[in-house]
Amino acid sequence: MSTKITIACFAAFVLVGCATPKHNYTPVSKSISEPPIGEVVERQVGDEMVHQGRYREHDAIQVSSPIKPNWAYTVMPGYFLKTGADDEGEFYRLGGDGPESGSVQRNPLADPLAALMVKKESILCAVTVFSVAACSSTPGGFEKVKRPITTADSLQRTLIYNGRVGEKVNIGYREFSGNSARPAFSNNVEYDLTESREIAYRGARLEILEATNRSIKFRLLSNFNQATR
């Protein structure tokens, strides 16, 4: 720690304390495969019939209403993703992780922030770039939650019901990498129900029980691969 940081922490310790943000947290990778094999389900036109992919389950805090650790900072409602922890508490990013992400408003005279911190007493703190932690005088105002986060390598596959015309049903296939559709991996396929009530696409197999131009009822026989939830 530099002399400047040491002096800043020493001078502020009685009022707020010191903290150094940690980056030792790794979110859990999850697989999802829906609906369960063998289950009969009904979907409307435009609904996902089959969904499979991977995502990361990220620890986070959800702030429900503005929190002021002190005069200089206001933590605005939203989600903040965890970055690490130490013996003093847990550290969270300042925001910028999607439309539901929270943010922190800073007084122009205040030091820039490096992270948020939740102390073991459920006290929320704003940690500056000089490792000074400005903490709320009362606990709470937030809750710890799990957030599903898709990344660039999070491939999602879906089958979508597009409706029925005559004896044919139209099924859409979509792939998503992270939150972005991959047009080259999107397709619409028609299946003639007079030929077979079992349809298949890229390993996913379904038994069609009923189909109209509004909804479809089916049983999933196999998904794209062996992912489980």
C-alpha distance (Angstrom), angle and dihedral (degrees) to the residues before:
residue distance angle dihedral
M1 . . .
S2 3.80 . .
T3 3.82 123.1 .
K4 3.81 90.0 -109.2
I5 3.80 92.4 53.9
T6 3.79 92.4 44.3
I7 3.81 92.3 52.2
A8 3.80 92.1 45.8
C9 3.81 92.3 50.9
F10 3.80 93.5 45.5
A11 3.79 92.6 50.0
A12 3.80 93.1 48.1
F13 3.79 100.0 37.4
V14 3.79 96.1 96.0
L15 3.80 91.6 51.8
V16 3.78 104.2 36.0
G17 3.81 116.3 -11.5
C18 3.78 136.1 -133.3
A19 3.78 133.0 -78.5
T20 3.78 137.4 169.0
P21 3.84 115.4 -149.6
K22 3.80 114.9 -118.0
H23 3.81 128.4 -147.1
N24 3.81 101.8 -167.4
Y25 3.81 99.6 112.9
T26 3.83 123.8 110.6
P27 3.82 119.5 -171.1
V28 3.80 119.6 -130.8
S29 3.80 117.0 -103.6
K30 3.80 113.1 -131.0
S31 3.80 134.5 -168.3
I32 3.78 122.4 -147.4
S33 3.80 128.2 -162.9
E34 3.81 118.7 172.9
P35 2.95 140.3 -139.5
P36 3.82 104.6 21.5
I37 3.80 115.6 -103.8
G38 3.83 111.3 -92.6
E39 3.80 96.0 15.4
V40 3.81 119.2 128.8
V41 3.80 111.3 -131.6
E42 3.80 137.1 171.9
R43 3.80 125.7 -142.4
Q44 3.80 134.6 -176.9
V45 3.80 126.0 -129.3
G46 3.81 107.8 -74.0
D47 3.82 93.8 23.7
E48 3.79 125.0 121.9
M49 3.79 110.2 -104.8
V50 3.80 97.4 -175.9
H51 3.79 128.8 17.2
Q52 3.77 129.0 -177.2
G53 3.78 134.1 163.3
R54 3.76 148.1 96.6
Y55 3.78 133.6 -83.7
R56 3.79 139.0 165.5
E57 3.78 120.8 -107.5
H58 3.80 103.4 -143.0
D59 3.81 126.6 -165.5
A60 3.80 110.6 -125.5
I61 3.77 144.6 157.2
Q62 3.80 123.5 -121.8
V63 3.79 115.9 -148.3
S64 3.80 110.3 -156.3
S65 3.80 100.5 -171.6
P66 3.83 135.1 10.1
I67 3.82 115.7 -68.8
K68 3.82 122.7 -162.5
P69 3.83 111.6 -157.2
N70 3.83 86.0 -175.3
W71 3.81 140.5 -30.8
A72 3.81 92.9 -67.6
Y73 3.80 103.6 55.4
T74 3.81 138.7 42.5
V75 3.79 119.4 -168.9
M76 3.81 107.0 -147.4
P77 3.84 124.5 -148.4
G78 3.79 119.7 -82.4
Y79 3.80 142.4 71.6
F80 3.79 126.9 -46.8
L81 3.83 119.5 -168.1
K82 3.80 122.3 -134.2
T83 3.81 119.4 -112.3
G84 3.82 103.4 175.4
A85 3.78 149.4 -44.2
D86 3.80 144.1 -132.2
D87 3.79 136.6 179.2
E88 3.81 91.6 -70.4
G89 3.79 99.1 52.9
E90 3.82 147.6 -71.9
F91 3.81 129.0 -54.8
Y92 3.81 129.0 -141.8
R93 3.80 136.8 -169.5
L94 3.79 118.3 -104.1
G95 3.81 94.3 -118.5
G96 3.77 137.3 -92.3
D97 3.82 95.0 126.3
G98 3.79 100.0 120.7
P99 3.82 141.3 -50.6
E100 3.83 93.0 -56.5
S101 3.79 93.4 49.8
G102 3.81 118.6 119.1
S103 3.78 126.5 -129.8
V104 3.79 140.3 -155.0
Q105 3.80 123.6 -125.2
R106 3.82 114.2 -147.6
N107 3.78 129.7 -160.1
P108 3.85 108.2 -120.8
L109 3.82 89.6 -122.0
A110 3.81 94.0 53.6
D111 3.79 127.4 93.0
P112 3.83 117.8 -97.8
L113 3.79 115.5 -96.2
A114 3.79 129.4 -119.5
A115 3.83 102.2 -173.9
L116 3.78 148.5 -29.3
M117 3.79 120.3 -101.6
V118 3.80 132.7 -158.7
K119 3.78 112.1 -156.5
K120 3.79 120.4 -149.1
E121 3.80 89.4 -102.4
S122 3.86 88.4 63.8
I123 3.80 90.0 -105.3
L124 3.81 115.4 149.2
C125 3.81 116.3 -138.7
A126 3.80 135.6 -174.9
V127 3.82 110.2 -138.3
T128 3.82 117.4 -153.4
V129 3.80 128.0 -147.5
F130 3.82 86.0 -102.3
S131 3.84 90.7 60.2
V132 3.82 93.1 -108.8
A133 3.82 112.6 143.5
A134 3.82 116.9 -149.5
C135 3.80 105.4 -163.9
S136 3.79 134.9 -164.1
S137 3.80 116.1 -108.5
T138 3.82 92.7 -133.1
P139 3.82 131.1 46.1
G140 3.79 125.7 -117.2
G141 3.78 132.0 22.9
F142 3.80 90.6 138.6
E143 3.79 141.1 53.8
K144 3.79 133.4 -141.6
V145 3.80 112.9 -115.0
K146 3.81 142.4 166.5
R147 3.81 117.8 -112.3
P148 3.82 124.4 -162.2
I149 3.80 107.1 -136.0
T150 3.80 124.7 -171.8
T151 3.80 118.6 -154.6
A152 3.79 136.3 -169.8
D153 3.81 90.6 -84.6
S154 3.83 94.6 45.8
L155 3.81 101.9 107.9
Q156 3.81 113.3 -163.6
R157 3.81 122.8 -168.7
T158 3.79 125.2 -166.8
L159 3.80 141.5 173.4
I160 3.82 114.3 -148.7
Y161 3.80 127.7 -163.0
N162 3.81 111.4 -125.0
G163 3.81 98.7 176.6
R164 3.81 141.7 -100.7
V165 3.81 131.1 -78.4
G166 3.79 114.8 -174.8
E167 3.80 108.2 -44.5
K168 3.79 94.5 -21.3
V169 3.80 129.4 91.3
N170 3.80 122.3 -158.4
I171 3.80 117.4 -140.1
G172 3.81 123.8 -172.6
Y173 3.79 123.0 -149.3
R174 3.80 119.4 -155.9
E175 3.79 134.4 179.5
F176 3.78 122.8 -162.7
S177 3.78 126.3 -167.3
G178 3.77 105.7 -159.0
N179 3.82 105.6 -40.3
S180 3.81 95.9 -30.3
A181 3.81 126.3 93.4
R182 3.77 116.4 -126.4
P183 3.85 103.9 -139.1
A184 3.81 92.4 -166.5
F185 3.80 87.9 61.0
S186 3.79 97.6 47.8
N187 3.78 122.4 100.2
N188 3.82 143.7 161.8
V189 3.80 119.7 -143.3
E190 3.82 131.6 -173.5
Y191 3.79 122.1 -145.1
D192 3.82 124.8 -163.1
L193 3.80 107.7 -137.5
T194 3.81 91.6 -161.5
E195 3.80 88.3 67.5
S196 3.80 97.4 46.6
R197 3.79 140.7 -17.4
E198 3.79 89.3 -145.5
I199 3.80 116.8 82.1
A200 3.80 130.0 -176.8
Y201 3.78 138.9 -168.2
R202 3.83 126.8 175.7
G203 3.78 92.8 -22.7
A204 3.80 96.7 -43.6
R205 3.83 110.5 118.7
L206 3.81 125.8 -170.9
E207 3.78 135.0 -178.5
I208 3.81 109.2 -141.6
L209 3.82 110.6 -142.3
E210 3.81 100.7 171.1
A211 3.81 133.3 -1.2
T212 3.80 134.2 -179.8
N213 3.79 134.0 161.6
R214 3.82 87.2 -92.2
S215 3.80 106.8 40.6
I216 3.80 146.0 2.9
K217 3.81 132.8 -146.0
F218 3.79 117.8 -158.1
R219 3.79 146.8 153.5
L220 3.82 118.7 -126.4
L221 3.82 110.4 -130.9
S222 3.81 97.9 177.4
N223 3.81 137.2 -9.8
F224 3.81 128.8 -135.1
N225 3.81 91.2 -81.7
Q226 3.81 139.9 -23.8
A227 3.84 100.6 -68.7
T228 3.79 114.7 140.6
R229 3.77 134.0 -163.6
